[in-house]
Amino acid sequence: MFVFVRQQYYSPLWGAFRTYFFRPFSLFFRVFIQYSSASSVSMLDKQDAFSPNIASGTSTPTCNCNTYSLRRQKQHGLETVGAGASGQVYKVDEDIVLKSSQVFEPPSAETRAWDRFSYANETLFHNNLTNDERTFIQLLQKHKSPHPNIIEAVETRYPEGIYFRKYKQLDDVEIPSQPGRIRWYLNIVAALTHIHDLGIAHSDIRLNNILFDSQGREAYLCDFSTCSPEGKKNMAYPYPDHDLPTHVVSDLASEKTDRFIMGSLIFQLEHGMKPTLIADRHGSLIVPRIHTGNEILDSVIEKAWLGHYVSTAQMLENIESIGAHISAEMESPESEDRSTEALRQSIERWRGQRERLFGKHSLYFCSH
């Protein structure tokens, strides 16, 4: 059974259908199914084995109940270098990765109809996440010049997923001194300003969605599968990496909420722990003590939390005022990365080789 279909360029009518019907319905179903007595599929589990859908049949010997676990489908000849709620990341070569939708092992013919429906819903939902990210990247490419602190999408036109330039995760780099960390904050807030200018919120800012160059000097924003226009449903809410009071963050996509979460991320990197944020009985945020050793940075975090910024550009200006005093420490060496055109040629060769070894179907990531 093929999980992927060839990517199409959707009409405005289809885009509206996905935004106003499919995504809300799919999200409702994913929440409902977790609490159903007939099924307990975990939608955000980042392990290879998902929670089983256990039938609630009788204990008589004649019961023909069949349990089914939603598991990721391994792909022949591919090395997984990352896995999350929004997709799988495979190694292409030392400089390129491929991000695809989650591909699940299909249920057998004997599996209950409810579980087969769960499998189909999850497959469609994750395929939709990949299409949403692809659409966002194509929107950036169409309306804005590439931003230096948004990860580079090398190829978006192939059905198997999106090819990105390879970067390092936080665990693979050495956390620098405060001047180097401030450079990271400049990078990410600049990237946020870039997408906020389009009226789009990232909606899922966390350390797992920030990548770095080989020296760990430059930071890059990634994972745009939950990006939404301002005021639309926030697909990442509640935030998996942040224990936040519901009074102060919105379940709608919002630049203000992006700034709030960015303030929490800065606090976490400066203090080495996540902030404890609570609201009083009136719904007002109780701000913990902030002591980064830099008064301007303290103010940036507090303003982001209290909603005092009128724009992300204003937040960026405050952080830039710190950088002006440490610019000499923030200079980067010239990049020796392969050109985008060289990466595209490598992708063509890799796709051709994979087709010769495993057949054309291998480029559609089928469930075997």
C-alpha distance (Angstrom), angle and dihedral (degrees) to the residues before:
residue distance angle dihedral
M1 . . .
F2 3.80 . .
V3 3.77 114.9 .
F4 3.79 96.3 -173.7
V5 3.76 127.7 57.4
R6 3.76 123.0 -160.1
Q7 3.79 110.9 -81.4
Q8 3.80 114.0 -103.8
Y9 3.78 129.9 -167.1
Y10 3.77 100.9 -115.7
S11 3.78 125.2 -136.9
P12 3.82 120.5 -122.1
L13 3.82 88.2 -104.9
W14 3.82 91.7 56.6
G15 3.78 90.7 44.9
A16 3.80 90.2 53.6
F17 3.82 90.4 48.5
R18 3.80 91.2 53.3
T19 3.81 92.9 47.3
Y20 3.79 100.4 43.5
F21 3.82 103.4 29.4
F22 3.79 117.3 14.7
R23 3.82 99.7 42.0
P24 3.84 95.9 45.6
F25 3.82 91.7 43.6
S26 3.79 93.0 46.7
L27 3.81 91.6 47.4
F28 3.82 90.4 49.7
F29 3.79 91.0 49.7
R30 3.82 92.4 48.3
V31 3.81 91.1 52.6
F32 3.81 93.6 42.7
I33 3.77 94.9 49.3
Q34 3.81 92.6 55.5
Y35 3.79 90.1 63.0
S36 3.80 98.2 37.5
S37 3.79 115.4 114.6
A38 3.77 88.6 -137.1
S39 3.78 97.0 54.8
S40 3.79 141.2 20.8
V41 3.80 106.8 -173.5
S42 3.79 111.5 167.4
M43 3.79 108.5 -138.9
L44 3.78 101.4 -171.0
D45 3.81 99.5 38.0
K46 3.79 108.1 129.8
Q47 3.79 95.3 -162.2
D48 3.80 123.1 99.6
A49 3.80 92.5 -112.9
F50 3.79 117.2 62.9
S51 3.80 123.8 -156.3
P52 3.82 112.5 -77.5
N53 3.78 122.5 -111.7
I54 3.78 98.3 -128.7
A55 3.78 117.1 -161.5
S56 3.78 117.5 -129.3
G57 3.78 95.8 -140.6
T58 3.79 129.8 144.6
S59 3.77 125.2 -82.5
T60 3.79 94.6 -122.7
P61 3.83 118.2 122.1
T62 3.80 90.3 -117.1
C63 3.86 93.6 63.7
N64 3.80 109.8 117.6
C65 3.84 94.6 -167.5
N66 3.78 117.2 157.2
T67 3.80 123.1 -160.0
Y68 3.79 119.4 -148.6
S69 3.81 130.2 -164.0
L70 3.76 119.9 -157.8
R71 3.80 104.2 -131.6
R72 3.77 134.0 172.0
Q73 3.80 114.0 -101.4
K74 3.79 112.6 -125.4
Q75 3.80 115.4 -134.7
H76 3.81 122.7 -136.2
G77 3.79 115.1 -105.1
L78 3.81 96.4 1.0
E79 3.79 126.8 121.4
T80 3.79 113.5 -145.9
V81 3.81 111.8 -138.8
G82 3.79 97.9 170.7
A83 3.79 140.8 12.4
G84 3.76 130.4 -174.7
A85 3.77 143.9 148.3
S86 3.80 92.7 -77.0
G87 3.80 102.1 45.2
Q88 3.79 154.0 -43.0
V89 3.81 123.5 -82.4
Y90 3.81 118.9 -151.0
K91 3.78 131.1 -171.0
V92 3.80 115.8 -113.5
D93 3.80 96.9 170.7
E94 3.80 138.0 -40.0
D95 3.81 92.1 -66.8
I96 3.83 104.5 31.6
V97 3.79 136.3 60.8
L98 3.79 131.3 -176.0
K99 3.80 120.1 -139.0
S100 3.79 114.2 -158.9
S101 3.78 136.7 170.8
Q102 3.76 119.3 -88.7
V103 3.81 108.5 -84.3
F104 3.79 114.7 -156.2
E105 3.77 131.9 -160.1
P106 3.83 106.5 -102.9
P107 3.80 119.3 -119.7
S108 3.78 120.3 -110.8
A109 3.79 123.8 -105.8
E110 3.83 89.2 -101.2
T111 3.81 93.8 56.9
R112 3.79 115.8 112.5
A113 3.80 117.4 -94.5
W114 3.81 90.9 -118.1
D115 3.79 91.7 58.2
R116 3.80 92.0 46.3
F117 3.80 87.8 53.1
S118 3.82 89.6 49.8
Y119 3.79 90.0 52.5
A120 3.80 92.4 49.0
N121 3.81 92.5 46.9
E122 3.81 93.6 49.8
T123 3.80 91.7 46.9
L124 3.80 92.0 51.1
F125 3.79 92.7 44.0
H126 3.80 94.3 53.1
N127 3.78 92.4 43.0
N128 3.80 86.7 53.7
L129 3.84 90.5 52.8
T130 3.80 90.2 55.4
N131 3.80 91.2 47.6
D132 3.82 90.3 49.4
E133 3.80 91.3 52.5
R134 3.79 91.1 46.3
T135 3.81 90.4 50.2
F136 3.81 91.8 49.9
I137 3.80 92.8 49.9
Q138 3.80 91.4 48.1
L139 3.80 88.4 49.9
L140 3.80 90.2 54.2
Q141 3.78 91.1 48.1
K142 3.80 91.0 50.1
H143 3.81 101.1 44.1
K144 3.79 105.2 24.2
S145 3.76 136.0 38.5
P146 3.84 111.7 -112.4
H147 3.79 111.6 -79.4
P148 3.81 115.1 -131.8
N149 3.83 92.4 -134.3
I150 3.79 98.8 48.8
I151 3.79 112.6 86.3
E152 3.77 112.7 -100.2
A153 3.80 117.0 -109.1
V154 3.79 104.7 -152.8
E155 3.83 97.6 -175.1
T156 3.82 129.5 10.7
R157 3.83 101.8 164.0
Y158 3.81 101.9 81.3
P159 3.82 124.2 95.4
E160 3.79 96.2 -132.2
G161 3.80 93.8 67.7
I162 3.80 142.0 -86.9
Y163 3.80 124.6 -40.4
F164 3.80 114.9 -142.1
R165 3.76 135.4 -175.9
K166 3.81 107.1 -103.0
Y167 3.81 119.8 -107.6
K168 3.79 135.8 173.3
Q169 3.79 127.6 -101.0
L170 3.80 124.2 -129.4
D171 3.81 92.3 -99.9
D172 3.82 89.4 58.3
V173 3.81 97.3 55.2
E174 3.77 134.3 61.6
I175 3.79 112.9 -109.4
P176 3.82 104.7 -119.7
S177 3.79 130.7 -140.2
Q178 3.79 118.0 -82.0
P179 3.83 95.9 -81.9
G180 3.80 88.9 56.3
R181 3.79 91.6 47.1
I182 3.79 90.7 50.2
R183 3.77 87.0 55.3
W184 3.81 87.9 56.5
Y185 3.80 91.1 51.9
L186 3.79 90.4 50.0
N187 3.79 90.0 51.3
I188 3.81 96.2 50.0
V189 3.80 97.3 40.9
A190 3.81 89.0 48.5
A191 3.82 89.0 53.0
L192 3.81 90.0 48.3
T193 3.80 91.1 49.9
H194 3.79 88.0 52.7
I195 3.81 95.1 55.7
H196 3.81 94.0 36.8
D197 3.81 87.8 59.5
L198 3.82 85.4 66.2
G199 3.79 91.7 53.5
I200 3.81 92.0 -108.4
A201 3.81 127.9 127.8
H202 3.80 122.3 -150.1
S203 3.83 92.0 -144.2
D204 3.82 96.8 -171.0
I205 3.80 109.5 64.2
R206 3.80 111.2 162.0
L207 3.78 139.1 129.9
N208 3.81 92.3 -92.7
N209 3.80 88.3 60.2
I210 3.79 95.1 54.8
L211 3.80 118.9 82.9
F212 3.80 132.9 -175.4
D213 3.77 142.7 -146.5
S214 3.79 121.5 -106.3
Q215 3.83 92.3 -88.1
G216 3.80 94.1 45.8
R217 3.80 90.9 -123.1
E218 3.79 101.9 111.4
A219 3.82 123.4 53.0
Y220 3.80 124.9 -151.9
L221 3.79 131.6 -162.7
C222 3.81 115.5 -129.6
D223 3.82 144.2 169.8
F224 3.79 108.3 60.6
S225 3.81 96.9 174.4
T226 3.81 92.7 112.1
C227 3.81 97.6 42.0
S228 3.80 111.4 132.4
P229 3.79 137.7 177.1
E230 3.80 113.9 -95.8
G231 3.80 110.3 -78.6
K232 3.81 97.3 18.6
K233 3.81 124.2 116.4
N234 3.81 113.3 -67.7
M235 3.82 104.4 -128.6
A236 3.84 92.4 -164.6
Y237 3.83 95.3 55.3
P238 2.99 123.0 148.9
Y239 3.80 92.0 44.2
P240 3.82 109.9 -120.9
D241 3.83 96.0 -151.9
H242 3.80 98.5 41.5
D243 3.80 131.5 63.7
L244 3.78 98.0 -150.8
P245 3.80 133.9 167.6
T246 3.78 109.7 -108.6
H247 3.81 90.7 -136.3
V248 3.81 93.8 70.2
V249 3.80 104.4 39.3
S250 3.77 126.9 55.4
D251 3.78 130.7 -127.5
L252 3.81 85.4 -143.0
A253 3.79 124.0 81.2
S254 3.78 106.2 -93.0
E255 3.80 138.5 167.9
K256 3.81 87.2 -144.8
T257 3.80 91.0 57.3
D258 3.82 90.1 47.1
R259 3.82 88.4 55.3
F260 3.80 90.9 46.6
I261 3.81 91.7 54.0
M262 3.81 90.8 44.3
G263 3.80 88.9 55.7
S264 3.82 89.0 52.8
L265 3.81 90.9 49.2
I266 3.81 91.7 52.0
F267 3.81 89.5 49.0
Q268 3.81 90.5 50.9
L269 3.80 94.3 51.4
E270 3.81 93.2 44.7
H271 3.83 96.9 45.3
G272 3.79 99.8 31.7
M273 3.81 92.6 -123.8
K274 3.77 140.2 68.1
P275 3.79 116.3 -93.7
T276 3.79 120.3 -106.9
L277 3.79 103.5 -129.1
I278 3.79 122.5 -176.2
A279 3.78 136.1 164.5
D280 3.79 125.7 -133.7
R281 3.80 122.9 -125.3
H282 3.79 89.8 -85.2
G283 3.80 91.7 55.9
S284 3.82 95.0 -107.9
L285 3.79 118.0 139.7
I286 3.79 118.0 -109.4
V287 3.81 104.1 -145.3
P288 3.83 116.7 -146.2
R289 3.79 120.9 -134.0
I290 3.82 111.0 -75.7
H291 3.79 117.1 -154.9
T292 3.80 111.8 161.7
G293 3.82 93.1 147.1
N294 3.80 90.5 -113.6
E295 3.81 118.1 88.8
I296 3.79 94.5 -155.7
L297 3.80 92.0 50.9
D298 3.82 90.1 48.3
S299 3.80 87.9 53.3
V300 3.83 92.4 48.6
I301 3.81 91.4 56.0
E302 3.80 93.9 45.4
K303 3.81 94.1 47.3
A304 3.81 91.0 49.0
W305 3.81 90.6 51.6
L306 3.80 95.7 45.4
G307 3.81 94.1 44.7
H308 3.80 94.7 -118.7
Y309 3.80 95.2 140.3
V310 3.78 115.9 93.7
S311 3.80 91.1 -162.2
T312 3.79 141.6 6.2
A313 3.81 88.0 -116.3
Q314 3.81 88.1 63.7
M315 3.80 90.3 52.5
L316 3.80 88.7 49.9
E317 3.82 91.0 52.2
N318 3.81 90.8 54.7
I319 3.81 92.2 52.1
E320 3.81 91.0 45.0
S321 3.81 88.6 56.2
I322 3.82 87.3 63.3
G323 3.79 92.5 46.3
A324 3.80 91.3 54.7
H325 3.81 88.8 70.5
I326 3.80 95.9 48.6
S327 3.81 101.9 34.7
A328 3.80 93.1 124.1
E329 3.81 90.6 59.9
M330 3.78 91.8 48.2
E331 3.78 101.3 57.5
S332 3.81 114.2 122.4
P333 3.79 127.3 -146.3
E334 3.78 117.7 -114.9
S335 3.79 113.2 -81.4
E336 3.81 120.2 -109.9
D337 3.81 94.4 -169.7
R338 3.80 120.6 138.8
S339 3.78 115.1 -97.0
T340 3.80 121.2 -101.3
E341 3.80 90.4 -113.7
A342 3.81 91.2 53.6
L343 3.81 89.4 51.2
R344 3.81 91.4 50.8
Q345 3.79 90.6 52.8
S346 3.81 89.7 51.1
I347 3.82 90.0 51.7
E348 3.82 90.9 52.5
R349 3.80 91.2 51.3
W350 3.82 92.2 46.0
R351 3.81 92.8 50.0
G352 3.80 91.3 48.7
Q353 3.78 92.0 49.6
R354 3.81 92.5 47.9
E355 3.80 91.3 50.5
R356 3.81 91.1 51.0
L357 3.82 92.4 49.1
F358 3.80 101.7 40.0
G359 3.80 106.4 14.5
K360 3.76 132.6 -105.4
H361 3.82 92.1 -71.4
S362 3.82 89.0 68.0
L363 3.81 88.6 73.0
Y364 3.80 90.4 60.7
F365 3.81 94.2 51.8
C366 3.76 98.2 -128.6
S367 3.76 127.1 -169.8
H368 3.79 105.2 -109.3
